[in-house]
Each structure stands twice: as C-alpha cells, then as structure tokens.
C-alpha cells in the first residue's frame, strides 16, 4: 500500500528534506528530482521508490532518520556534522 507524506522543510544545499509522518518527521536524503515545501510525495511500502504527486515525477531519495521531533528539525536539516 503506498504511503503519502507532505514535504515540510528542506535544505537544498545538503539535499535533505523533512516530510511529515505518522510519528514525527522523517528526514530524506534527496538524490535526484525536484521537490519543494508543500509537495506531496508517495512511496512504496519499503520507502525506497518515491513519486512527487504534485509535480508528477519520480524521485530518488533515501530515508536518513525517522521519528524526528519538531524541535529537532533545525539541527537535523542544518547541522554542519
């Protein structure tokens, strides 16, 4: 069953995006494809194949961190480490 999420935040410099999830946010490492805040993404069950439903294009993205709390988003997306 496909899983849909909303792009909540992005760091284009580091190719990271934060998407809403069931429990907190998930950070995705975006390898290719256009994504902007507010876009709707859907993935397969494994979360390996992504589709940008808003722009109707396939993405290559990898899950980096799951269950991120709202107050930790800044550090996850914009930390230098």
C-alpha positions in Angstrom: 0.0 0.0 0.0 1.5 3.4 -1.0 2.5 5.8 1.8 1.9 9.6 1.3 3.7 12.4 3.0 4.0 16.1 2.8 7.3 18.0 2.4 7.5 20.2 5.5 11.0 21.6 5.3 14.1 21.5 3.0 17.8 22.2 2.9 18.6 22.3 -0.8 22.3 22.8 -0.1 22.6 19.4 1.6 19.8 17.8 -0.4 17.8 17.0 2.7 14.1 17.3 3.1 11.8 16.7 6.1 8.4 15.0 5.5 5.5 14.6 7.8 4.9 11.1 9.1 2.8 9.0 11.5 5.2 9.6 14.4 7.1 12.9 14.0 9.1 13.7 10.8 11.2 11.7 8.5 14.4 13.1 7.0 15.1 12.1 3.4 18.4 12.3 1.6 17.3 13.5 -1.9 19.5 12.1 -4.6 17.5 13.5 -7.6 14.3 15.1 -8.5 12.5 18.4 -8.0 10.9 18.9 -4.5 9.6 22.0 -2.8 7.9 22.6 0.5 4.2 21.7 0.3 4.7 19.0 -2.3 3.0 15.6 -1.7 5.3 12.5 -2.0 4.3 8.9 -2.1 6.4 5.9 -1.6 6.2 2.1 -1.8 5.9 0.0 1.4 9.6 -0.2 1.8 10.1 3.6 1.3 12.7 3.1 -1.5 10.7 4.3 -4.5 9.3 7.8 -4.3 6.9 9.8 -6.6 6.3 13.5 -6.3 2.5 13.5 -6.8 2.4 17.4 -7.0 4.9 17.6 -9.9 4.3 14.1 -11.3 7.9 13.0 -11.3 9.9 10.1 -9.8 12.5 10.9 -7.1 15.5 9.1 -5.8 15.5 9.6 -2.0 16.8 7.6 0.9 15.5 7.6 4.4 18.1 9.1 6.7 16.3 9.5 10.1 12.8 8.7 11.2 10.7 9.9 14.2 12.3 13.4 14.4 10.5 15.7 16.8 9.6 19.2 15.6 12.1 20.9 17.9 14.9 18.7 16.4 14.2 19.6 12.8 16.6 22.5 12.7 19.5 20.5 13.9 18.8 17.5 11.6 18.5 19.6 8.5 21.0 22.4 9.0 23.7 21.0 11.4 27.2 21.0 10.0 28.1 17.5 11.2 
